[in-house]
C-alpha cells in the first residue's frame, strides 16, 4: 500500500483545484501531475509551489530554452531524479538533441553545445543546486567577471533553488505514492 493517496477532486477545496489547474496550464499539461496532487491536502504546499513555479521555475527571458533544459537535465541527473531528468530530455529531444549527445553531455557537462555565456549559466546553476554549501564569495565575483549582473546571479540562484525544491517534492511524492 502506498503511503500517500491521491485525493479525489471532490475532496479538494475550490482554491486548491484552481491552483492545480493553474500549475497544469503553466506546465502545458491537461492536469497537474500526481506529484502535485499528492500534496493537495496541504494547501500551503500547493500555494508555495505554485508561487515558486510562477516566479522562478519558468523561462528566464535572457536565456535560450535549451540552456535552461540542459541545466534542469544536469541538476536532475546529479540529484538522481528520473522524472525531471526524463522530462528535460524530452524537451531537448524536441529541440533536436539525440540521446547519444545528451548522454555525452551528462558524462561531460563541459561539452555543452552552447554559447559561452549560456554554458556558464548551466555550470553555475548546477554548482549552486548541487554544492551550495561550498559556495564562496569568489564564485559570485567570478560570475560577475563573466558578465552576469547581480540581478542575473540572483535569478540563477532562484532557478537552482526552484529546481532543487521541485526535485525534492517530485522524489518524495514518487516514493510516497509507490505501492509496496
Phi and psi in degrees as a GROMACS rama.xvg file:
@    title "Ramachandran Plot"
@    xaxis  label "Phi"
@    yaxis  label "Psi"
@TYPE xy
-72.8932  150.7  UNK-2
-71.4956  -44.2287  UNK-3
-102.403  155.246  UNK-4
-123.96  160.94  UNK-5
-89.2125  121.006  UNK-6
-69.6791  142.397  UNK-7
-69.4962  155.758  UNK-8
-53.7728  -41.7352  UNK-9
-65.1486  -17.4323  UNK-10
-83.8382  -16.0591  UNK-11
-91.1376  146.529  UNK-12
-68.5053  158.589  UNK-13
-59.2495  -36.6099  UNK-14
-63.2061  -45.0172  UNK-15
-66.7001  -42.7926  UNK-16
-58.4691  -42.3577  UNK-17
-64.1916  -41.6914  UNK-18
-65.4661  -40.2288  UNK-19
-63.7429  -40.6234  UNK-20
-64.0321  -40.0648  UNK-21
-64.9902  -41.8153  UNK-22
-63.5236  -44.1019  UNK-23
-58.0907  -42.5098  UNK-24
-61.4495  -46.5214  UNK-25
-59.1447  -39.3964  UNK-26
-83.0329  -4.46277  UNK-27
71.5807  32.5533  UNK-28
-118.551  160.341  UNK-29
-75.0945  -35.833  UNK-30
-137.701  159.702  UNK-31
-67.1625  141.914  UNK-32
-68.5946  160.846  UNK-33
-55.0003  -33.9105  UNK-34
-62.0469  -23.886  UNK-35
-86.4829  -45.1119  UNK-36
-62.6475  -28.1736  UNK-37
-60.4765  -23.8058  UNK-38
-105.742  9.70132  UNK-39
-66.4141  -18.5201  UNK-40
-79.4527  -2.60351  UNK-41
-119.661  83.0553  UNK-42
-54.2802  -33.8474  UNK-43
-66.2559  -34.4936  UNK-44
-67.518  -46.4854  UNK-45
-61.3084  -43.6589  UNK-46
-62.1311  -45.3048  UNK-47
-64.5784  -43.235  UNK-48
-64.6097  -40.9587  UNK-49
-64.4876  -45.8902  UNK-50
-60.3188  -42.4622  UNK-51
-63.7806  -42.4089  UNK-52
-63.4261  -41.6285  UNK-53
-66.9953  -36.1516  UNK-54
-97.2268  -26.0335  UNK-55
-133.619  -19.7818  UNK-56
-89.7537  -7.07164  UNK-57
-116.069  178.356  UNK-58
-43.8369  127.74  UNK-59
-87.5325  120.049  UNK-60
-59.2666  -25.773  UNK-61
-84.4768  -1.04621  UNK-62
-118.569  146.876  UNK-63
-74.1737  151.871  UNK-64
-58.3056  -38.1219  UNK-65
-63.6339  -35.9008  UNK-66
-63.3178  -42.131  UNK-67
-65.3333  -42.8321  UNK-68
-64.2167  -39.8254  UNK-69
-62.5694  -41.6755  UNK-70
-62.5386  -45.5278  UNK-71
-62.2082  -44.2159  UNK-72
-59.3301  -45.8178  UNK-73
-71.1876  -35.9104  UNK-74
-64.9399  -47.3132  UNK-75
-62.5082  -39.1007  UNK-76
-62.0769  -46.0582  UNK-77
-65.5125  -32.2655  UNK-78
-97.8962  6.49748  UNK-79
58.6726  39.0432  UNK-80
-98.2174  100.43  UNK-81
-65.4323  -33.8307  UNK-82
-64.8406  -52.1196  UNK-83
-68.5017  -36.4062  UNK-84
-61.2936  -49.1173  UNK-85
-63.355  -41.4087  UNK-86
-64.9682  -41.1118  UNK-87
-67.7879  -36.65  UNK-88
-68.3521  -33.8913  UNK-89
-62.151  -42.0346  UNK-90
-63.7274  -43.259  UNK-91
-67.3614  -33.7976  UNK-92
-61.7692  -42.5032  UNK-93
-61.0659  -27.9632  UNK-94
-85.847  -0.280039  UNK-95
101.167  9.02165  UNK-96
-90.4474  126.427  UNK-97
-84.6909  166.249  UNK-98
-59.2396  -42.2135  UNK-99
-61.8444  -42.0084  UNK-100
-63.0728  -45.2404  UNK-101
-65.5057  -39.3943  UNK-102
-61.0952  -41.1981  UNK-103
-63.7994  -38.2427  UNK-104
-67.9056  -38.8541  UNK-105
-62.8788  -38.7298  UNK-106
-72.8165  -30.9218  UNK-107
-142.537  83.6039  UNK-108
-58.6929  -18.2987  UNK-109
-70.7847  -11.7082  UNK-110
-90.1607  16.45  UNK-111
-56.4572  131.369  UNK-112
-84.8834  61.6678  UNK-113
-128.655  161.307  UNK-114
-61.835  156.264  UNK-115
-53.8257  -48.2685  UNK-116
-62.0098  -41.5652  UNK-117
-68.2718  -38.5834  UNK-118
-62.8395  -40.6802  UNK-119
-65.052  -39.2448  UNK-120
-54.8292  -49.5471  UNK-121
-60.5456  -46.2623  UNK-122
-58.1817  -47.1018  UNK-123
-70.3682  -40.6729  UNK-124
-61.8954  -41.4851  UNK-125
-63.9068  -43.8524  UNK-126
-62.5615  -44.9832  UNK-127
-64.5621  -42.4565  UNK-128
-69.5824  -30.2714  UNK-129
-110.99  -13.7292  UNK-130
-145.396  38.7187  UNK-131
-62.9657  -25.5268  UNK-132
-64.7856  -21.9971  UNK-133
-106.068  13.5825  UNK-134
-67.3749  142.525  UNK-135
-127.342  159.747  UNK-136
-53.6  -33.4409  UNK-137
-62.6489  -29.196  UNK-138
-62.789  -41.9649  UNK-139
-72.5604  -37.3668  UNK-140
-62.638  -40.4413  UNK-141
-61.4276  -42.9755  UNK-142
-60.5966  -44.0865  UNK-143
-64.1295  -39.6809  UNK-144
-63.5639  -26.0717  UNK-145
-87.7691  9.40237  UNK-146
97.0496  4.73516  UNK-147
-83.7771  129.882  UNK-148
-75.2674  166.399  UNK-149
-60.1381  -38.5155  UNK-150
-64.5715  -42.3727  UNK-151
-64.378  -37.2443  UNK-152
-64.8318  -41.5175  UNK-153
-62.0435  -38.9744  UNK-154
-65.7515  -38.0094  UNK-155
-64.1396  -42.6817  UNK-156
-61.7391  -45.0606  UNK-157
-61.1759  -42.235  UNK-158
-60.0001  -49.5066  UNK-159
-63.2283  -41.4294  UNK-160
-65.4654  -42.8957  UNK-161
-59.6116  -49.8027  UNK-162
-69.4203  -30.2864  UNK-163
-65.1323  -46.7969  UNK-164
-61.1643  -46.3558  UNK-165
-58.29  -41.7859  UNK-166
-65.3407  -41.0482  UNK-167
-59.4471  -47.2432  UNK-168
-64.3936  -42.0981  UNK-169
-63.5539  -48.0575  UNK-170
-66.9861  -38.8529  UNK-171
-65.648  -44.8385  UNK-172
-63.4421  -42.2907  UNK-173
-58.8836  -45.4175  UNK-174
-65.8435  -42.6  UNK-175
-72.2592  -20.7246  UNK-176
-95.1304  -7.8833  UNK-177
-73.2933  131.944  UNK-178
-74.673  134.519  UNK-179
